[in-house]
Amino acid sequence: MITFLTLTSLVLLLFSGLLLWQVLEQRKMITHMLETEGISDHHQDPELVLTMRVLDPIALAKRESRTGRALADRLPVMTRKMVYQEVMKELEIELLERDIDVEMHIEYR
């Protein structure tokens, strides 16, 4: 029984060594390919993005504008777009007053 366990341990040790050797060779190959392609191995920090969602744009349009009250029930998609555009304009004005440079755009998902 001890012989069997010893042989199994040796086989597992050899297999682990083989896997380690393959990982090291793969790292060398990737490093070589990155150098050949001129790709930097150093990664940039991820860019932080602020996402905002108006929870009830139809109610906001009805509450804030006469045109919104008229269009909200008939053209809800257009009303949502107009609400987001107006919110973006107002935020941009507020941030400019506070001397905060921003890049804003509407993203449709």
N, C-alpha and C positions, 0 to 999 in steps of 0.2 A: 504494500500500500504506500509506503514511504517512497519507494522508487517511482511509482506512478505519479505521485504529487510532485516529486522533484523534476521528473521529465516534463510534466505539464507546466510547471513554473518556468523551466528553461525555454520551452516553446513560446510561452507568453512573453517572456523577456526578450527573446529574439524578435518576435512579431512587433513588440513595442519599439524596439530599436529600429526596425525597418520603417515603421510609421514615422518615428522621429526623424530619421534620415530623409524620408520623402518630404516632410514638412520643411526641413531646412533647405533642401534642394528647390522646392517650390518658391520659398522666400527669395532665394538667390535669383531664380529665373524672373520673378516679378520685379525685383529691384533692377535687374539688367534691362528688362523691357521698358520700365519707366525711364531709365537713363537714356536708352536708345531713342525713345519717342520724345524726350525732352519734357516729360511731365514731372512736376514737382511732387515729392512725396509728402510735403508739408501741406496740411489742409487748413483752409480758412475757418474761422469761427462762423457758425451759422448766422444768417442775417435775421434780425428780429423784425417781425411784422405785426402791426396792430390791426386786428379785425374787429369791425363793428357791424352789428345787425340791428336794424330797427324792428322791434318785436311786433308792432301792429301798425304798419305804414298806412293802411286804409283809414283807421281811426284817427291817426295823426293828421292825414290830409283833410278829413272831415272837420276836425277840430280847429285847424290852423288857417284854412283858406276857403273862400266862397267857391272858387273853381274846384277845389278838392271835393267839396260837398256835392257838386253837380256831377263830377266825373267818376267819383269813387265806385259807385254802383254799376255804372255803364261800361267803364274801361278800367278795370282793376289793375291790369298789367302796366298800362301806361301810367296810372296813378302811382304805382309803386316806384317806377323808374323816376318819375318827377319828384317824389318824396326823397329818394336817395340823392338825386342831383341837388336838391335844395339843402338837404342836411350837409352834404359835402361842401357846398358854397359857404354856408354859415360857419362850419368848422374851419374852413380855410381862412375866412375873414378873421375869426377869433384868434387863430394861431398866428396870423400875420401881425395882428395888433400886439401880440406878446413876443414878437421877434423869434418865432420858432419856425425854422425852415422845414417844410414837409413836402413829400411827394404823394399825392393822393390820386387814386383812380377807383373806378367802380368795377368790381369783378362779378360776372354773372356765373353762377354755378348751377 
